[in-house]
Amino acid sequence: MLKLGIVGLPNVGKSTLFNALTKASVPAENYPFCTIDPSVGVVGVPDARLGALAKFSASEKAIPAAIEFVDIAGLVKGAAQGEGLGNQFLAHIRETDAILEVVRFFDDAEVHHVEGAVEPYKDIEVINLELALADAEQVRKRRDKLARDAKAGMKEALAEDAVLAKLEQGFAAGKLALHAELPREERAAVAPLNLLTMKPILYALNRKSGAHNLDELADGRAARAYDLIRELGARYVFVDAATERELNDVADEDRLRFREEFGVHEDGLADLIRGAYETLDLISFFTTGPKETRAWTISAGSSAPLAGAAIHTDFKDKFIRAEVIGADELLAAGSYAAAREAGKVRTEGKEYVVKDGDVIVFLHG
């Protein structure tokens, strides 16, 4: 299952966003370090195609793709040296696939900012620096362990040490490991270190209904944040964590009206989850029938056998062929039989690259 770690400075809305995503009740008071242990929540990925296919097949149940979110206590300047709650929380981030960095994007005198003033690009730099410092220490320790074998001329140790030296140079120049431009084999060599800054980062710019949101102010702060995120080659999404949390308690049919009242016209949580998929280059395909309709998450560019492995290893190891049709095509056809009769259901082999929204029946030995 995809796993994202929610990080940021204290009081930027991490736990509120986690609550909104998971409908869980973790503390979200207005003071640093209210989340003492990381909280974990599994969130279904919203996808209108899933419900439509379940209705189409009269399925007994519909199972969405899922993302696991980990709410991690606020990091502060000096976390890599143990400030605040320090390294124990950096260790939790190492276990995630990607980082969701929550950045405060509003002015509100009643909500304390740990650095005193709201300047999003500086907040991003503080967090990224702490992640890089923690990685630099990890790399240094690994090089120390390799020193004897490298000195003895052992080939593998020399190769790994060369990659680590390249990363150290990057950290010294203020670069994240993700931007070290390592070839695939070099990335594989340092993969066991699970470096924080090798993980893709999605930035959640947290606005607040009724406050002075920076994207609406022409004071340069929003532009500086956008520029930095672009320089980092990352994506950002807007979210109003407090409003989304309040909307958890509103009936589905009333949410649109409440959004209009709050002035929050977009579903920030759906945008965030879509952004997470794009950041990690993921897509969904479906299986559907009377028992269940289910969404499966795979990497974009996966072949049919690799996609089948998401369901069961037999679908990869004993793959024969796959019957494939796009979800929209299937729904438009009215029935699977009609789709087949119209020639819309295709038979694909091992080389077929699965597309987002494919409905697949796997045939295996």
Secondary structure, 3 states (H helix, E strand, C coil): CEEEEEECCCCCCHHHHHHHHHCCCCCCCCCCCCCCCCEEEEEECCCHHHHHHHHHHCCCEEECCEEEEEECCCCCCCHHHCCCCHHHHHHHHHCCCEEEEEEECEECCCCCCCCCCCCHHHHHHHHHHHHHHHHHHHHHHHHHHHHHHHHCCCHHHHHHHHHHHHHHHHHHCCCCHHHCCCCHHHHHHHHHHCCHHHCCEEEEEECCCCCEEHHHCCCCHHHHHHHHHHHCCCEEEEECHHHHHHHCCCCHHHHHHHHHHHCCCCCHHHHHHHHHHHHCCEEEEEEECCCEEEEEEEECCCEHHHHHHCCCHHHHHCEEEEEEEEHHHHHHHCCHHHHHHCCCCEEECCCCECCCCEEEEEEEC
